[in-house]
Amino acid sequence: RLSRRGRTIIFSIHQPRYSIFKLFDSLTLLASGKVLYHGPANQALEYFSSIGYECEPFNNPADFFLDVINGDSTAVAASKEDHRPVDTGKVAEDNVDSGVVDVLHQKYLSSSLYQSTKEALRKVELGRGSKQRVSKQEHEITYANGFLTQLYWVSKRSLKNLIRNPQASIAQIAVTVILALVVGAIFFGVKLDRSGIQNRVGSLFFVTTNQCFSSVSAIELFIRDKKLFV
């Protein structure tokens, strides 16, 4: 639904099922920090076929790509059994011996897909070169949105979490009301004399201390959501 509204959706996903994989428009395969393929998802099988890796019928393309990258592709074994040309079998053997990742990376660097991507990036860099020079001289902005935008969306997200989990909110309100009644009962009817001043100081100290300790529970939010943000 988001993509139909014109949003760009980026998935970092491991071994998706075919019903998910077929929704992708663009595919990037990474291994050991190296790009092994970047281009249209529906052309990935054709690309691997052109470099000697045939996907078996009814095999999940995502599983096939992982098998190739890990060096235990059934496509490699099938190519040997089918008695394909000697040079294709030699390529498969070299891939496993010299490191499949390095070989696949080099093949991608020599492909037309890489050249077209490199050319597109070069045009983008040329178009934004003057703007980048100006921004480096001034204060470098490390976020795509300003502080107020971030504050708005994070606050909205937190509010939704509170609404979706009313039990925690109700418990906090109940504890606050009970403590307020207890403190109010203890310091009810304080007189306007010296002892009354001391009692008021005591009540303020108690309320302040309670607020400080109750705010410590906010640390749980950072612990719980840290992995999500990372």
N, C-alpha and C positions, 0 to 999 in steps of 0.2 A: 504493500500500500504506500509506503514511504517513497519507494523508487518511482511509482507512477506519478507522484507529485513533483517529480523532478529532482529528488534528492539522490546523491551518490552514496551508495551503501558499500562499506568496506568490511569484508569478513576475514578474520584470521581463523581458519578452520582446519581441522585435522581429520582426514578420511571421512568426508561427508557421504551420506547415502545419495543414490542417483536422483531421487526426487528433489533434493536440495541442489545438487551439482548442476542440474539442467537449467536452473534459474539464473545461473551466473552469466553475465555478458563478457566480462574480462577475467582472465585467470593468470595468476602469478605463482610459479612454483619456486620455493626457496629451499636450499639445503646447505648447511654449514656457512650461512651468510652469503651464499652465491645464488644468483638468479639462473635457473635452469630453463625457464620458459616464462614469457610474458606476452600475452596477446589475447585474441578472441578465444573464449572457452570452447566454442564449437569447432575450432580449428586445431585444438591441442592434439587430438588423436591423429589427425592427418600429419601434423608436424613430427610426432614421434614415429609414425610409420615411415616418413621420409628419411629418418636417420637409423632405421633398422629395427624398430620395436613395434610389432603388430599386437594390437589388443585383441584378445580372444572374444568370440561372440558371447553375448550375455554377461560379459565381465563389467563390473563397475569401473568407469574411467578413473575415478579417484583412487580406488584400490590399485588399478593398473599403474598409475603414475608413481605411487609409493613403492610398488614392487620394483619398478625400473630403477628408481633412485636408490633403493636399498641393495640393488645388485642381485636380487633373487627372482627376477621376472620370469614368469612362465613363458613369456614371449621369446626370451632369449633361447630357452630350451627348445621351444617349438621350432624356432628358426633353424636350429641345428638338426632337428629330426627331419624337417622338411627338405633337407639337403639344398639349402639355398646357396647362392654363389659364395665362394670361399672368402671373398673380401668382407661380406656382411658378417659372417661368423667370426672373422678375425676382429672386426670392430667390437662385437659383443664381448669377446674374450679380453680384448685390450681394456674395455671399460671396467671390467671387474678387477683386472690386475693392477692397472695404474690409478684406480680410483674412479668410480662411476661418476661421482659428483664433478670432479675436475673435467672429465671428458665431456659430460653433458653441458657443462658451463661453456667450454670452448666451442662446442657445436652451436650453442645458442648465440655466442658472440659472432660467429661467422654466418648466421642466418639472416634472411631478409627482414624477419620480424624485429631483430635487434637494431638493424640499420634504420628502419622506419621509425622505431621508438626514439633512437638517438637523434634523428633529424628533427622529430617533433619537439623533443626537449631542447634542442639547440635553438629552435625558433622562439620557444617560450623564454629562454634565457636572454636572447637578444632583445626581445620585446620588453623585458623587465629589467634590463641591465642598468639603465639610467636611474630608475626608481630605487634600485638596491643600493647604488652608490650614495644617493642622498640620505637614505635611511641609516646607513652605517655611520655617517658623520654625526647624525643626531642620536637621540636615545633609542636604543634597539628595543622594539616591541617583541616580546616572546610569546604573546598570546594573541589568538585571532580575534578575541572579543575583549572589551574593556571590563573594568572591575564591576561596574553597576550591572552589566549584562550577566556576568558570572554570578553575582549576588542574587539577581532576580531568579535565575534558573535553578540554582542550588536551593534557594529558599522555597521555590515552588515544588521542587522534588521532595524536600523534607516535609512540607505540608501535606503532600499526597501520601507519604509514608505514614504520617500521623493519622490521617483519615482512614487509611487502609488497615491500620493496626490500632483500633480504638481501645483495646484492653489496656495497653501500656499507658495511654493518655488518661484513661479513667482512674487507673491505680495512682498515678502521680497526683491527679487532682484530689483524690480521696485522702492521700497522705498529707497533702498541703492543708486541706481543710481541717483534718484532725489535729495537726500540730498547731494550727491557728487557734482552734478552740482550747487546746491545752494551755498554750501561752496566755491566751486571753483570760482563762479562768484563774491562772496563777497570779497574774498582775492586774486583776480586776479591782476597781475601786481604790487605786493608788492615790494617796493624799498629796496635797501640795505643800510638802515640807521637806526637810533634809532627807529623811528616810525615803520619801517619795521619789526624790531625785536619784538616789542610789538604786531604787527599784527600777526606775525607768532606764538607767544605764545598763542594769542587768538584763532587762528585757531586750534592749537594742543589741547587746552583745550576743544574747542567745539567738535572736532572729538572724543576725549577720552570720554567725557561725553556721547556723543551719543552712542558709543560702549557699555559703561557700562549699560545704560538704555535699549538698545536693547537686551542685553544678559539676562535681567530679564525675558523675555518671555520664556526662557528655563525652568522656574519653572513649567510652564504648563505641560511639559512633565512628570515631577515627579508626579504631581497631577493626570494626566490622566492615567498613567500607574501604579500607586501605587497599585490599586486594583488588577490589572492583576498579578503583581509580588507576592502580598500577597496570 
